[in-house]
Amino acid sequence: MAIIEILLLSLAESYVLVHFSYLSVVAKSTVTQYVIGFPALAITQGLAYTVYHWLIYPHFISPLRKLPEPKAPSFWNGHGKQIVSARTGDAQKGWMKTVPNDGLIYYKGLLNRERVMPTNPKLLAEVLTSQSYIFVKPQFFRFSLRLLGNGILMAEGDEHKRQRKILIPAFHPRHLRSLFPLFWTKTREMVDLITAEIQASDAPDPIVDFNSWGSRCTLDIIGKAGAGIDFNAMKDPENDLFKIYQKVFTPTTGQLWIGILNLIMPLWFMHNLPLKSVREVTRAKHYIMDVCLDMIRTKRAQMAEKKPMHPDILSIMIEEGSFSDEEMQNQLMTFMAAGHETTAAAVSWSVWELARRPEVAERLRTEIRAAIPVFDSDSITMEQIESIRYLRNFTNEVLRFHPPVPVTIREAERDTTLNGEFIPKGTTIMLLPAAINHSEELWGSDAGEFNPDRWDKPGGNGGAASNYANMTFLMGPRSCIGQKFSVEEYKAIMVGLAGRFAYEEKTKDMELSIRAGITQRPTHEGGLPLRTRIVPGW
């Protein structure tokens, strides 16, 4: 809005100058006077606005500047370089150790954009629970996350409450139990396909890309669980839908710069940028919208003919009857994108940890095979998988240590307070599972170590000092509605992958580039290539 306000103000001031000043001395023609006056005023005021909000306000006027703050290395760019040059959350993780605070740390992001980070359970609870509908998702999220649709993830206030109430039955434990055979069937399909890929290879230790396999498996699962449709991405790596998600969810340097621009420019400007990457995401969004609309029409036709079908999220939404087709389209976009990408990231981190820690892999494989002696069986139950204690420990620790979504953002919808500190309307609140999940105050001195055995401590919470110490799925009324779905799906997949295969890094001390987009996952040479062998006997 600032750009529009500056232009309108410049237009009004141009009128005053033309009609009530000595501008006519410079140019006789009224049109010429406007041509000179309007751009000059717009540029001058735009520069003044930029300098004020970029340098003057954050350094000398903002009420937030009195909060504890790490030393900023740059007057011009605050802590921006520290943040973007490190893995998401690493800078903030360090500040939580070195900056004395009472639950809030203030820092300046790129271009001195002000940020406030809650660091203790009390303040996290205020943001996520008691003031959850005051701290809302910022507008720039709607551009960054436009592939996720305007479903429950983006809804606010009463609309969010309405949508969550309608969707809760789709994620009830009873419904999830009925979905478990699907999770297991798709796990077996993936394991069999990877086994065939290895057996067809002439290499002694074939290389398998687990970023690709994880994404294709979870996309197939969400297709069946969400709408009863099999996308067949596992059998067809060139599947159009998979390729589209793969392309738009893989960050590039260009997308990084667009992301920076998104922080300072209005939505209408971002949507109309004449750039290839913007056009590609727009085309991808329309393609996914069409896929979702086709799924709704197909499901309605099946239900009208009373064809027998397995219950899925879409059929539950249709039977409930409160959502319009457009609303269901947006919910499907949300579940398809967020639902498959987050679990796939957890799978990637898990396989990576198994490759790095053979003793953990061996222990996990032993317990899996003891609980499930025969892999190729249709009769495996959720109870059998839940009984594997070390699987629970391992998956819990992966989700704590490597949260698939390392950061989420809120914005104060109105003036409020946190811990007695004034928080002006528009303040950006940074919620960082990547930092909170590693807090020594909340997890103990070994918080920075990967240790599945911590989950054997009394209470089954890994020794965490608070529920808010584990922020992987957030907390409160805006917590992840699909948490239980994701965890059960993830455990089923890991039973297959950890039970059948052994892994090694492709090369010794293999270096990763941490791919940070909607989710954060390990990458090497564009995927996650690991030496993979079949462990006989299962």
Stockholm file with secondary structure:
# STOCKHOLM 1.0

chainA/1-538         MAIIEILLLSLAESYVLVHFSYLSVVAKSTVTQYVIGFPALAITQGLAYTVYHWLIYPHFISPLRKLPEPKAPSFWNGHGKQIVSARTGDAQKGWMKTVPNDGLIYYKGLLNRERVMPTNPKLLAEVLTSQSYIFVKPQFFRFSLRLLGNGILMAEGDEHKRQRKILIPAFHPRHLRSLFPLFWTKTREMVDLITAEIQASDAPDPIVDFNSWGSRCTLDIIGKAGAGIDFNAMKDPENDLFKIYQKVFTPTTGQLWIGILNLIMPLWFMHNLPLKSVREVTRAKHYIMDVCLDMIRTKRAQMAEKKPMHPDILSIMIEEGSFSDEEMQNQLMTFMAAGHETTAAAVSWSVWELARRPEVAERLRTEIRAAIPVFDSDSITMEQIESIRYLRNFTNEVLRFHPPVPVTIREAERDTTLNGEFIPKGTTIMLLPAAINHSEELWGSDAGEFNPDRWDKPGGNGGAASNYANMTFLMGPRSCIGQKFSVEEYKAIMVGLAGRFAYEEKTKDMELSIRAGITQRPTHEGGLPLRTRIVPGW
#=GR chainA/1-538 SS CHHHHHHHHHHHHHHHHHHHSGGGGTCSSHHHHHHHHHHHHHHHHHHHHHHIIIIIIIIIICGGGGSCCCCCSBTTTBTHHHHHTSCTTHHHHHHHHHSCCSSEEEEECGGGCEEEEECSHHHHHIIIIITTTTEECCTHHHHHTGGGCSSTTTCCHHHHHHHHHHHGGGGCHHHHHHHHHHHHHHHHHHHHHHHHHHHTCCSSSCEEEHHHHHHHHHHHHHHHHHHSCCCCTTTCTTCHHHHHHHHHTSCCHHHHHHHHHHHHSCHHHHHTCCCHHHHHHHHHHHHHHHHHHHHHHHHHHHHHTTCCCCCCHHHHHHHHCCSCHHHHHHHHHHHHHHHHHHHHHHHHHHHHHHHHCHHHHHHHHHHHHHHCSCSSCSCCCHHHHHTCHHHHHHHHHHHHHSCSSCCEEEEESSCEEETTEEECTTCEEEECHHHHTTCHHHHCTTTTSCCGGGGGSTTSSTTCSSGGGCCTTCCGGGSCTTHHHHHHHHHHHHHHHHHHEEEEESSTTCCCEEEESSSEEEEBTTBCEEEEEECSCC
#=GC SS_cons         CHHHHHHHHHHHHHHHHHHHSGGGGTCSSHHHHHHHHHHHHHHHHHHHHHHIIIIIIIIIICGGGGSCCCCCSBTTTBTHHHHHTSCTTHHHHHHHHHSCCSSEEEEECGGGCEEEEECSHHHHHIIIIITTTTEECCTHHHHHTGGGCSSTTTCCHHHHHHHHHHHGGGGCHHHHHHHHHHHHHHHHHHHHHHHHHHHTCCSSSCEEEHHHHHHHHHHHHHHHHHHSCCCCTTTCTTCHHHHHHHHHTSCCHHHHHHHHHHHHSCHHHHHTCCCHHHHHHHHHHHHHHHHHHHHHHHHHHHHHTTCCCCCCHHHHHHHHCCSCHHHHHHHHHHHHHHHHHHHHHHHHHHHHHHHHCHHHHHHHHHHHHHHCSCSSCSCCCHHHHHTCHHHHHHHHHHHHHSCSSCCEEEEESSCEEETTEEECTTCEEEECHHHHTTCHHHHCTTTTSCCGGGGGSTTSSTTCSSGGGCCTTCCGGGSCTTHHHHHHHHHHHHHHHHHHEEEEESSTTCCCEEEESSSEEEEBTTBCEEEEEECSCC
//
